[in-house]
Amino acid sequence: MVRDRPMAAFALVGTVLATAVVVPAPAPARAATAVCQNPSDPGQVNTETPWHQRWLAPQRVWPFSTGAGVRVAVIDSGTDSSHPQLTGRVTTGFDALRNAPGGDVDCVSHGTAVASIIAAERQEGVGFHGLAPDATIVPIRVSERIATEKDGDTVTGAVFAQAIERAVDDGADVINMSVTLYHPDPDVEQAVRYALEKDVVLVAAAGNLHQDGARPDPVPYPAGYDGVIGVGAVDQHGARVRQSQIGPYVDIVAPGGAVVAATRVFGHNVYDGTSFATPMVSATAALIRSAEPGLSAKEVTRRLLATADPARGDASRGYGSGMLNPYRAVTERLTTAKPVAQPPLPEVPQDAAAQARAERWALFGRLALWVGLALAALAVGVAALAAMLPRGRRTRWRPTRPAAPPPAGPEIDEPEEIFFRVPTSTPRG
């Protein structure tokens, strides 16, 4: 939640990773590592362009920025650096669960999907790619499997705070947190403050526990903290995904319904939720920071929100400032300076000859109008006279009046008249 007033005193305990809808596909899986007890299967390679890429059209932005030189930390289940589209784009990172290096391992694909939306490389024959393909991913591992509110691993405030601080110390310019926590902890609050003081852009999921009006949605953290950009999810029709939460912590929305992203090892699957809308905002922040390194985190945040497109609803319906637009965010410049007064326009010199011609044409037009009206009146008169001539001749131009009707009286039956034909000559004998 982005605000200008000081950060409220909240803290966090417990975590909930946004649930991913995964379409399984049979494929040979890589042998499980020491940290993966039940690794998820990889998906199939996606050859078609996903709807969210057609919508956001990142290729329009790449002539201005591809995210080069920007480090994006992904605090999640880790990121599989062996995926063909992520090879060479993922650092070793940090495993906050074991307090040791090794965030580039993912057992459940959640963190790999998030990272791929940001920085997956463009490859021939593959429809999916990241929005900022030249950005560098710094994976910070805080979970070994996708969790839900009712079952799954929890993350203590200390572990999550350590993940944020480690991301900052590893030089992250943007931190993506597709993690939703619903309890306060002072350690996490302090870690968020530390990241903001170090001029890091913080982007977090708004959560997937919308209550459909039964009761207010639970406040998600760190999206609920001041200075953190809270991201909601919309589908391909621009409508809020049903589970995407509603509240003042939603600052902006991005595609998060049935989006394509990478799985561990190789391949892709389809995912739903605010977890996968969040990296699209993080990737756009990376594009801005790459194009204009001199902008502060606050200025990047302001640019993201100010250039959002109108959405189907307002903030009260879970749409925040509107729909993410990477092209506008990178290319449009914002300023707080006062408007600059422009000098008056010079007077256009008049052409005397042209003016005289115009006046003559205006006079001719007026004369033509009056002549036309006179001719029309004359034609009407001639037509009327032609219609009256035959009748006048029949009556010899004398007025005629209709005969008066006979006076009314009682009806008298007249005797029927009988006529006989009288011969005019005597018939012959």
Disulfide bonds with the S-S distance in Angstrom:
Cys36-Cys107 1.97
